[in-house]
Amino acid sequence: MVIVITGPTAVGKTELSLFLAKKLNGEIINADSTQVYKGMDIATNKLQDLEGIVHHLFNEKSLTTDYTVFDYQKDARKIIDDILARGKTPIMVGGTGLYINATLYDYHFEEKANDEYEGMSNDELYKKLLEVDPNTSIHLNNRVRIINALNYYKVTGKPYSEKEKNETLLYDALFIGLTTDREILYYKINKRVDKMLNDGLVKEAKELYDLGVRTKAVMTPIGIKELFEYFDGNMTLEEAIELIKQRSRHYAKRQYTWFNNQMKLKWFKTDYENFENTKNEVLKYINSKM
């Protein structure tokens, strides 16, 4: 059985996954699209102690690599099959719901997009996509998938988001979501940003800025591109920090919308005062299903 732990940022997914990996003889498969890449440890929240637990697709790919959801799907399925073959429990952990669904459900992706839309900006392409598929979950910067979705609509006359709603599970899986009250979540997000700044986020971003790296891997995580705007002189540091917090809160809201529309989760409320309660509640639920 595959265990899935997901939910918005700052709800305790990492701590829960480490606990479950120890209890269930598990190995963790990262399902966060930004944590796949090497570097940006502060911006992508990779500073946690992994406590000796085996992690897959975590801190592996170069920032210059165009690593797509199609690539992730292939890699993650191979890893799941290997973990299961060794009699262990695969635990997928992260907030990128599309990565999870694409791996566990019978999703089909095009490997490459054509050049019909060459010369159009990502913003222009995304605007065209929203006109034909307002419910799309595709990220603004994921140019390949946007073009695939536009081509799919042109051929079929149907939104690509309907194609993504495939109900055929390829693995026996339990889908668990962590949640909390919106006000508490926003407070936790703001405090996390403060901690990232104290840990050296500005220095980390400046090193990337000076290297001239502007790949999708670098420009996607919240916290880097906003500081690039500060380095460019387009805003003050205080404005950049506030923008990071604002976009992080908005991202969490979009995550909830996606989870509720695209995933069938068993939700558990995070007990921040005593997280052991949350851990044991989730473990009890899992044991009742295995």
VOBA-1610 file (N, C-alpha, C; in pm, whole numbers, padded with zeros to 5 digits, always signed):
BEGIN
Met+00084-00120+00000Met+00000+00000+00000Met+00088+00125+00000Val+00046+00226-00077Val+00115+00355-00080Val+00042+00450+00014Ile+00118+00515+00101Ile+00062+00615+00191Ile+00093+00754+00135Val-00008+00839+00125Val+00009+00975+00076Val-00016+01072+00190Ile+00080+01163+00212Ile+00064+01269+00310Ile+00075+01402+00236Thr-00034+01477+00235Thr-00033+01604+00163Thr-00107+01710+00243Gly-00118+01828+00185Gly-00179+01940+00252Gly-00101+02066+00221Pro-00149+02182+00264Pro-00079+02307+00235Pro+00051+02318+00312Thr+00128+02418+00280Thr+00255+02440+00348Thr+00233+02467+00497Ala+00330+02426+00579Ala+00335+02460+00722Ala+00233+02387+00809Val+00187+02268+00766Val+00092+02194+00850Val+00155+02071+00915Gly+00284+02046+00892Gly+00350+01935+00961Gly+00367+01809+00880Lys+00362+01818+00748Lys+00373+01698+00663Lys+00505+01624+00683Thr+00614+01700+00690Thr+00746+01636+00702Thr+00759+01560+00833Glu+00723+01623+00942Glu+00734+01557+01073Glu+00647+01432+01079Leu+00526+01439+01025Leu+00439+01323+01024Leu+00497+01211+00938Ser+00554+01245+00824Ser+00606+01143+00733Ser+00724+01069+00796Leu+00810+01140+00868Leu+00923+01075+00934Leu+00875+00979+01042Phe+00775+01020+01115Phe+00715+00934+01218Phe+00657+00807+01156Leu+00580+00824+01048Leu+00517+00709+00984Leu+00619+00616+00919Ala+00725+00673+00863Ala+00828+00591+00800Ala+00891+00497+00902Lys+00910+00546+01023Lys+00968+00462+01129Lys+00869+00355+01175Lys+00744+00391+01184Lys+00643+00297+01234Lys+00603+00193+01130Leu+00612+00228+01001Leu+00559+00141+00895Leu+00668+00083+00805Asn+00794+00090+00852Asn+00905+00039+00770Asn+00899+00102+00631Gly+00897+00235+00631Gly+00873+00307+00506Gly+00993+00381+00452Glu+00982+00418+00326Glu+01075+00508+00260Glu+00993+00621+00200Ile+01048+00741+00205Ile+00974+00860+00165Ile+01006+00898+00020Ile+00900+00929-00053Ile+00913+00981-00190Ile+00866+01125-00187Asn+00957+01217-00213Asn+00921+01358-00214Asn+00820+01389-00324Ala+00714+01460-00287Ala+00612+01502-00384Ala+00595+01653-00378Asp+00707+01722-00369Asp+00710+01868-00376Asp+00794+01905-00497Ser+00737+01976-00592Ser+00804+02001-00720Ser+00930+02085-00704Thr+00942+02161-00596Thr+01062+02244-00577Thr+01172+02169-00502Gln+01135+02075-00416Gln+01234+02003-00338Gln+01305+01894-00418Val+01260+01870-00539Val+01329+01776-00627Val+01470+01826-00659Tyr+01485+01957-00663Tyr+01609+02017-00710Tyr+01713+02034-00600Lys+01840+02029-00641Lys+01951+02058-00552Lys+01956+02208-00527Gly+02009+02245-00409Gly+02020+02387-00378Gly+01889+02446-00329Met+01887+02576-00309Met+01770+02648-00260Met+01714+02582-00134Asp+01803+02535-00047Asp+01760+02459+00071Asp+01670+02540+00163Ile+01698+02669+00174Ile+01616+02753+00262Ile+01484+02786+00195Ala+01488+02827+00070Ala+01367+02867-00002Ala+01268+02752-00015Thr+01319+02630-00029Thr+01231+02514-00048Thr+01216+02431+00079Asn+01265+02486+00192Asn+01243+02424+00323Asn+01302+02283+00330Lys+01429+02271+00291Lys+01496+02141+00295Lys+01598+02131+00408Leu+01584+02212+00510Leu+01682+02213+00618Leu+01647+02116+00731Gln+01535+02043+00718Gln+01494+01955+00827Gln+01590+01838+00842Asp+01599+01785+00963Asp+01673+01662+00989Asp+01590+01545+00935Leu+01647+01470+00842Leu+01574+01358+00780Leu+01578+01232+00866Glu+01649+01238+00977Glu+01649+01133+01079Glu+01685+00995+01025Gly+01770+00992+00923Gly+01817+00865+00870Gly+01718+00792+00781Ile+01603+00852+00754Ile+01502+00788+00669Ile+01540+00806+00523Val+01529+00700+00444Val+01560+00708+00301Val+01459+00799+00232His+01511+00895+00154His+01427+00986+00076His+01460+00971-00072His+01357+00970-00154His+01372+00960-00298His+01322+01088-00365Leu+01381+01122-00480Leu+01343+01240-00558Leu+01347+01366-00472Phe+01447+01371-00388Phe+01465+01481-00293Phe+01607+01535-00308Asn+01618+01664-00346Asn+01750+01725-00356Asn+01839+01652-00457Glu+01781+01614-00573Glu+01852+01531-00669Glu+01883+01599-00802Lys+01793+01679-00854Lys+01806+01729-00990Lys+01876+01866-00994Ser+01951+01889-01100Ser+02019+02017-01118Ser+01918+02128-01145Leu+01952+02249-01101Leu+01865+02364-01124Leu+01851+02398-01272Thr+01941+02346-01354Thr+01933+02370-01498Thr+01855+02262-01572Thr+01808+02161-01499Thr+01731+02052-01559Thr+01584+02090-01572Asp+01526+02066-01688Asp+01381+02088-01706Asp+01310+01959-01667Tyr+01285+01945-01539Tyr+01226+01822-01484Tyr+01074+01841-01478Thr+01002+01766-01560Thr+00858+01784-01575Thr+00780+01684-01492Val+00649+01706-01486Val+00563+01610-01416Val+00566+01475-01487Phe+00588+01475-01618Phe+00601+01349-01693Phe+00724+01273-01645Asp+00834+01345-01625Asp+00957+01283-01573Asp+00933+01229-01432Tyr+00868+01309-01351Tyr+00841+01268-01214Tyr+00754+01141-01212Gln+00653+01139-01295Gln+00564+01024-01300Gln+00640+00894-01326Lys+00728+00898-01426Lys+00807+00779-01461Lys+00899+00738-01345Asp+00969+00835-01289Asp+01064+00805-01182Asp+00993+00755-01057Ala+00885+00822-01018Ala+00816+00786-00894Ala+00753+00647-00902Arg+00699+00612-01017Arg+00640+00478-01031Arg+00746+00369-01019Lys+00862+00392-01077Lys+00971+00294-01064Lys+01012+00279-00918Ile+01020+00390-00848Ile+01060+00387-00707Ile+00955+00315-00622Ile+00828+00345-00646Ile+00721+00278-00571Ile+00728+00128-00593Asp+00742+00086-00718Asp+00748-00057-00748Asp+00865-00123-00677Asp+00979-00053-00673Asp+01097-00108-00607Asp+01077-00119-00456Ile+01021-00015-00395Ile+00997-00017-00250Ile+00902-00130-00214Leu+00793-00143-00290Leu+00696-00249-00263Leu+00759-00387-00281Ala+00843-00402-00382Ala+00908-00531-00408Ala+01000-00571-00293Arg+01051-00473-00221Arg+01139-00501-00107Arg+01061-00514+00023Gly+00929-00515+00014Gly+00846-00537+00131Gly+00836-00418+00224Lys+00863-00298+00171Lys+00856-00178+00253Lys+00737-00091+00209Thr+00714+00018+00281Thr+00598+00103+00255Thr+00641+00233+00188Pro+00592+00259+00067Pro+00618+00389+00002Pro+00530+00496+00066Ile+00592+00608+00105Ile+00518+00719+00164Ile+00544+00843+00080Met+00445+00884+00003Met+00457+01004-00079Met+00421+01126+00004Val+00510+01226+00007Val+00490+01341+00094Val+00516+01470+00018Gly+00421+01561+00022Gly+00442+01690-00041Gly+00312+01759-00076Gly+00325+01884-00116Gly+00207+01964-00146Gly+00177+01982-00292Thr+00253+01912-00381Thr+00226+01921-00524Thr+00130+01808-00562Gly+00001+01838-00553Gly-00100+01735-00575Gly-00094+01671-00711Leu-00058+01750-00813Leu-00052+01694-00947Leu+00053+01584-00957Tyr+00167+01602-00891Tyr+00270+01497-00891Tyr+00215+01368-00832Ile+00139+01380-00725Ile+00083+01263-00658Ile-00019+01193-00747Asn-00116+01270-00798Asn-00219+01210-00882Asn-00162+01152-01011Ala-00067+01221-01071Ala-00009+01174-01196Ala+00063+01041-01176Thr+00116+01019-01058Thr+00188+00895-01029Thr+00093+00781-00997Leu-00006+00807-00915Leu-00090+00700-00863Leu-00211+00667-00950Tyr-00254+00764-01030Tyr-00366+00741-01121Tyr-00316+00720-01264Asp-00405+00675-01349Asp-00368+00644-01488Asp-00368+00771-01572Tyr-00274+00860-01538Tyr-00258+00984-01613Tyr-00169+00960-01734His-00201+01029-01846His-00117+01021-01965His-00075+01162-02006Phe+00054+01178-02028Phe+00108+01307-02067Phe+00182+01295-02200Glu+00183+01406-02273Glu+00267+01414-02392Glu+00410+01445-02347Glu+00506+01379-02408Glu+00646+01400-02368Glu+00698+01536-02413Lys+00660+01582-02530Lys+00713+01706-02582Lys+00601+01789-02644Ala+00619+01919-02640Ala+00523+02009-02704Ala+00582+02058-02836Asn+00494+02098-02928Asn+00546+02148-03056Asn+00579+02298-03046Asp+00624+02355-03156Asp+00672+02493-03154Asp+00570+02592-03210Glu+00443+02551-03217Glu+00342+02639-03275Glu+00330+02770-03199Tyr+00355+02767-03069Tyr+00336+02886-02986Tyr+00468+02957-02956Glu+00571+02926-03033Glu+00700+02990-03013Glu+00685+03142-03033Gly+00746+03218-02943Gly+00737+03363-02951Gly+00634+03422-02857Met+00541+03338-02806Met+00442+03385-02710Met+00499+03371-02570Ser+00471+03469-02485Ser+00517+03464-02347Ser+00434+03364-02267Asn+00484+03325-02150Asn+00407+03236-02063Asn+00276+03300-02021Asp+00278+03430-01995Asp+00155+03500-01956Asp+00051+03495-02069Glu+00095+03513-02192Glu+00004+03509-02307Glu-00054+03370-02326Leu+00032+03269-02313Leu-00015+03130-02326Leu-00114+03096-02216Tyr-00082+03138-02094Tyr-00168+03106-01981Tyr-00305+03173-01995Lys-00306+03294-02046Lys-00432+03363-02069Lys-00518+03288-02170Lys-00453+03237-02278Lys-00527+03158-02377Lys-00583+03030-02314Leu-00503+02969-02225Leu-00549+02845-02160Leu-00669+02871-02071Leu-00666+02981-01995Leu-00778+03013-01905Leu-00907+03037-01983Glu-00896+03083-02106Glu-01015+03108-02187Glu-01087+02977-02221Val-01012+02870-02239Val-01073+02742-02278Val-01080+02644-02162Asp-01005+02671-02054Asp-01003+02579-01940Asp-00984+02657-01811Pro-01087+02727-01765Pro-01074+02811-01645Pro-01044+02733-01518Asn-01067+02601-01519Asn-01042+02519-01400Asn-00905+02452-01402Thr-00818+02497-01491Thr-00687+02434-01504Thr-00608+02441-01374Ser-00529+02336-01349Ser-00440+02333-01232Ser-00295+02355-01273Ile-00273+02380-01401Ile-00137+02395-01454Ile-00077+02528-01408His+00049+02523-01367His+00116+02644-01319His+00150+02736-01436Leu+00146+02865-01409Leu+00175+02967-01509Leu+00310+02945-01579Asn+00409+02898-01506Asn+00544+02882-01562Asn+00568+02747-01628Asn+00469+02659-01625Asn+00487+02526-01686Asn+00446+02532-01832Arg+00535+02587-01913Arg+00504+02616-02054Arg+00469+02490-02133Val+00544+02383-02110Val+00520+02259-02186Val+00379+02207-02164Arg+00335+02204-02039Arg+00201+02151-02010Arg+00091+02246-02057Ile+00116+02376-02052Ile+00018+02471-02104Ile-00005+02447-02254Ile+00105+02430-02328Ile+00093+02405-02472Ile+00025+02271-02498Asn+00059+02170-02420Asn-00009+02041-02434Asn-00159+02055-02413Ala-00196+02136-02312Ala-00338+02155-02282Ala-00409+02230-02395Leu-00343+02329-02452Leu-00401+02403-02564Leu-00418+02312-02686Asn-00319+02230-02712Asn-00329+02136-02824Asn-00440+02033-02801Tyr-00453+01988-02677Tyr-00557+01891-02644Tyr-00695+01950-02671Tyr-00714+02076-02630Tyr-00843+02141-02654Tyr-00870+02159-02803Lys-00766+02193-02878Lys-00782+02214-03021Lys-00826+02087-03093Val-00774+01974-03045Val-00805+01845-03109Val-00940+01791-03063Thr-00970+01803-02933Thr-01088+01738-02877Thr-01205+01832-02850Gly-01173+01963-02835Gly-01278+02057-02798Gly-01315+02049-02651Lys-01234+01976-02572Lys-01262+01958-02429Lys-01147+02014-02345Pro-01178+02065-02226Pro-01072+02116-02137Pro-00980+02004-02093Tyr-00852+02036-02084Tyr-00753+01937-02041Tyr-00775+01895-01897Ser-00832+01984-01815Ser-00855+01950-01674Ser-00951+01834-01660Glu-01043+01816-01757Glu-01133+01701-01752Glu-01058+01572-01780Lys-00960+01579-01867Lys-00878+01462-01896Lys-00800+01419-01773Glu-00756+01516-01690Glu-00675+01486-01574Glu-00754+01414-01465Lys-00886+01428-01469Lys-00967+01365-01364Lys-00990+01218-01396Asn-00884+01142-01394Asn-00892+00999-01420Asn-00909+00927-01288Glu-01009+00842-01278Glu-01041+00777-01152Glu-00975+00640-01136Thr-00892+00599-01233Thr-00832+00467-01228Thr-00703+00469-01147Leu-00709+00415-01026Leu-00591+00407-00940Leu-00504+00289-00983Leu-00376+00312-00995Leu-00283+00206-01033Leu-00226+00135-00912Tyr-00240+00194-00795Tyr-00187+00136-00672Tyr-00292+00140-00562Asp-00282+00047-00470Asp-00362+00053-00348Asp-00304+00166-00265Ala-00384+00267-00235Ala-00328+00387-00171Ala-00425+00446-00069Leu-00367+00509+00035Leu-00442+00586+00132Leu-00401+00732+00119Phe-00498+00820+00103Phe-00472+00963+00082Phe-00506+01040+00210Ile-00406+01095+00273Ile-00423+01165+00401Ile-00384+01312+00384Gly-00471+01401+00432Gly-00443+01544+00426Gly-00435+01604+00565Leu-00338+01691+00586Leu-00329+01766+00711Leu-00386+01905+00687Thr-00459+01955+00785Thr-00522+02086+00769Thr-00524+02158+00903Thr-00561+02284+00899Thr-00579+02364+01019Thr-00669+02482+00985Asp-00706+02559+01085Asp-00788+02678+01059Asp-00709+02778+00976Arg-00778+02850+00890Arg-00712+02941+00797Arg-00627+03045+00870Glu-00679+03101+00978Glu-00605+03205+01050Glu-00475+03148+01109Ile-00483+03028+01163Ile-00363+02964+01220Ile-00263+02934+01110Leu-00312+02885+00997Leu-00223+02852+00885Leu-00149+02976+00837Tyr-00220+03085+00821Tyr-00156+03207+00772Tyr-00052+03257+00873Tyr-00081+03244+01000Tyr+00016+03283+01103Tyr+00141+03196+01092Lys+00121+03065+01076Lys+00235+02973+01066Lys+00318+03001+00941Ile+00250+03035+00832Ile+00321+03067+00708Ile+00407+03191+00726Asn+00350+03295+00788Asn+00426+03417+00812Asn+00548+03391+00900Lys+00530+03309+01003Lys+00641+03277+01092Lys+00747+03193+01019Arg+00703+03107+00929Arg+00800+03027+00852Arg+00885+03118+00764Val+00822+03216+00701Val+00898+03310+00618Val+01001+03385+00704Asp+00960+03426+00823Asp+01054+03494+00913Asp+01172+03404+00946Lys+01145+03276+00968Lys+01253+03182+00999Lys+01346+03164+00879Met+01288+03155+00758Met+01369+03143+00637Met+01463+03263+00623Leu+01413+03381+00655Leu+01496+03501+00647Leu+01609+03495+00750Asn+01577+03449+00871Asn+01679+03436+00976Asn+01783+03330+00939Asp+01741+03228+00863Asp+01831+03121+00823Asp+01922+03160+00706Gly+01893+03274+00642Gly+01980+03321+00535Gly+01919+03319+00397Leu+01787+03336+00386Leu+01721+03331+00256Leu+01774+03438+00160Val+01797+03559+00209Val+01844+03667+00122Val+01981+03632+00062Lys+02070+03579+00143Lys+02203+03540+00096Lys+02193+03428-00008Glu+02106+03330+00018Glu+02087+03219-00075Glu+02037+03270-00210Ala+01939+03361-00206Ala+01883+03416-00329Ala+01986+03500-00404Lys+02068+03576-00329Lys+02167+03664-00393Lys+02274+03581-00466Glu+02310+03468-00411Glu+02408+03381-00477Glu+02355+03332-00611Leu+02227+03294-00615Leu+02166+03251-00741Leu+02153+03368-00838Tyr+02116+03483-00784Tyr+02102+03604-00866Tyr+02234+03638-00934Asp+02342+03633-00858Asp+02473+03668-00913Asp+02521+03566-01015Leu+02476+03441-01003Leu+02512+03337-01101Leu+02436+03353-01232Gly+02330+03433-01229Gly+02250+03453-01350Gly+02159+03338-01383Val+02128+03253-01283Val+02042+03137-01307Val+01896+03182-01306Arg+01825+03158-01417Arg+01685+03201-01428Arg+01599+03087-01484Thr+01629+02965-01448Thr+01553+02850-01498Thr+01419+02840-01426Lys+01332+02753-01478Lys+01202+02731-01414Lys+01219+02685-01270Ala+01321+02602-01246Ala+01346+02552-01111Ala+01373+02664-01012Val+01439+02768-01059Val+01476+02881-00973Val+01361+02981-00960Met+01290+03004-01069Met+01189+03109-01071Met+01052+03063-01022Thr+01037+02934-00992Thr+00908+02884-00944Thr+00890+02899-00793Pro+00988+02862-00709Pro+00966+02869-00564Pro+00938+03011-00516Ile+00840+03025-00431Ile+00813+03155-00370Ile+00928+03186-00274Gly+00982+03307-00285Gly+01091+03347-00199Gly+01216+03384-00275Ile+01232+03328-00395Ile+01348+03359-00477Ile+01317+03472-00574Lys+01213+03454-00653Lys+01182+03555-00757Lys+01147+03689-00695Glu+01087+03689-00576Glu+01054+03816-00512Glu+01181+03891-00470Leu+01278+03816-00422Leu+01405+03878-00384Leu+01483+03923-00506Phe+01467+03851-00618Phe+01529+03897-00742Phe+01476+04036-00779Glu+01347+04059-00756Glu+01288+04191-00782Glu+01353+04297-00693Tyr+01382+04260-00570Tyr+01452+04351-00479Tyr+01593+04379-00529Phe+01664+04273-00572Phe+01800+04293-00622Phe+01802+04378-00749Asp+01695+04368-00828Asp+01684+04449-00950Asp+01652+04595-00919Gly+01619+04625-00793Gly+01587+04761-00755Gly+01442+04799-00779Asn+01357+04698-00802Asn+01217+04726-00832Asn+01130+04739-00707Met+01184+04701-00591Met+01111+04714-00465Met+01210+04712-00350Thr+01163+04753-00233Thr+01247+04748-00114Thr+01249+04605-00059Leu+01343+04578+00030Leu+01349+04446+00092Leu+01222+04419+00171Glu+01172+04521+00240Glu+01049+04504+00318Glu+00931+04469+00227Glu+00925+04532+00111Glu+00817+04502+00016Glu+00831+04360-00038Ala+00954+04318-00063Ala+00977+04182-00113Ala+00935+04079-00009Ile+00969+04104+00117Ile+00933+04011+00225Ile+00782+04001+00238Glu+00714+04114+00234Glu+00568+04113+00244Glu+00506+04039+00126Leu+00566+04055+00007Leu+00516+03986-00111Leu+00535+03835-00098Ile+00648+03793-00041Ile+00672+03650-00018Ile+00563+03593+00074Lys+00533+03663+00180Lys+00430+03617+00274Lys+00293+03613+00208Gln+00263+03718+00133Gln+00133+03724+00065Gln+00117+03611-00036Arg+00219+03590-00118Arg+00210+03485-00219Arg+00209+03346-00156Ser+00277+03330-00044Ser+00274+03201+00026Ser+00135+03172+00078Arg+00068+03274+00131Arg-00070+03255+00179Arg-00165+03224+00064His-00147+03297-00047His-00232+03272-00164His-00208+03133-00221Tyr-00082+03089-00218Tyr-00050+02955-00268Tyr-00119+02848-00183Ala-00119+02867-00053Ala-00186+02772+00036Ala-00336+02766+00005Lys-00393+02880-00024Lys-00536+02884-00059Lys-00562+02809-00189Arg-00473+02828-00289Arg-00488+02755-00415Arg-00468+02605-00394Gln-00377+02568-00305Gln-00357+02426-00275Gln-00485+02363-00222Tyr-00551+02431-00129Tyr-00677+02379-00074Tyr-00780+02359-00184Thr-00791+02456-00273Thr-00886+02445-00382Thr-00856+02324-00468Trp-00729+02303-00500Trp-00689+02190-00583Trp-00715+02059-00511Phe-00676+02049-00385Phe-00697+01926-00309Phe-00845+01890-00304Asn-00929+01989-00278Asn-01072+01961-00264Asn-01137+01923-00397Asn-01086+01975-00508Asn-01143+01945-00639Asn-01084+01822-00707Gln-00958+01791-00676Gln-00886+01689-00753Gln-00845+01566-00672Met-00857+01570-00540Met-00810+01458-00459Met-00916+01414-00359Lys-00912+01287-00326Lys-01005+01231-00228Lys-00926+01203-00101Leu-00924+01303-00012Leu-00839+01297+00106Leu-00920+01269+00232Lys-00858+01197+00324Lys-00907+01186+00461Lys-00833+01294+00540Trp-00906+01397+00583Trp-00843+01512+00646Trp-00823+01491+00796Phe-00709+01537+00846Phe-00679+01537+00988Phe-00635+01678+01027Lys-00687+01727+01138Lys-00651+01862+01182Lys-00522+01857+01263Thr-00428+01941+01225Thr-00300+01946+01293Thr-00315+02004+01434Asp-00266+01928+01531Asp-00264+01974+01670Asp-00127+02034+01696Tyr-00115+02165+01682Tyr+00014+02231+01698Tyr+00061+02229+01843Glu-00032+02221+01938Glu+00005+02220+02079Glu+00067+02086+02118Asn+00018+01980+02059Asn+00072+01846+02087Asn+00062+01763+01960Phe+00164+01773+01876Phe+00159+01707+01746Phe+00159+01555+01758Glu+00199+01502+01874Glu+00193+01358+01896Glu+00050+01307+01880Asn-00047+01389+01918Asn-00187+01351+01903Asn-00221+01330+01756Thr-00174+01421+01671Thr-00199+01409+01527Thr-00131+01286+01472Lys-00007+01265+01508Lys+00068+01148+01461Lys-00005+01018+01494Asn-00044+01006+01619Asn-00108+00881+01662Asn-00246+00861+01601Glu-00317+00972+01579Glu-00449+00963+01516Glu-00436+00913+01372Val-00339+00966+01300Val-00316+00924+01162Val-00270+00779+01158Leu-00177+00742+01245Leu-00127+00603+01247Leu-00239+00504+01278Lys-00326+00539+01370Lys-00440+00453+01404Lys-00529+00432+01283Tyr-00552+00541+01208Tyr-00635+00532+01087Tyr-00570+00441+00983Ile-00440+00459+00963Ile-00369+00377+00864Ile-00374+00230+00902Asn-00347+00201+01028Asn-00347+00061+01073Asn-00485-00004+01056Ser-00589+00077+01067Ser-00725+00023+01051Ser-00756-00011+00906Lys-00677+00043+00811Lys-00701+00024+00669Lys-00606-00078+00607Met-00502-00116+00679Met-00402-00207+00622Met-00436-00354+00651
//
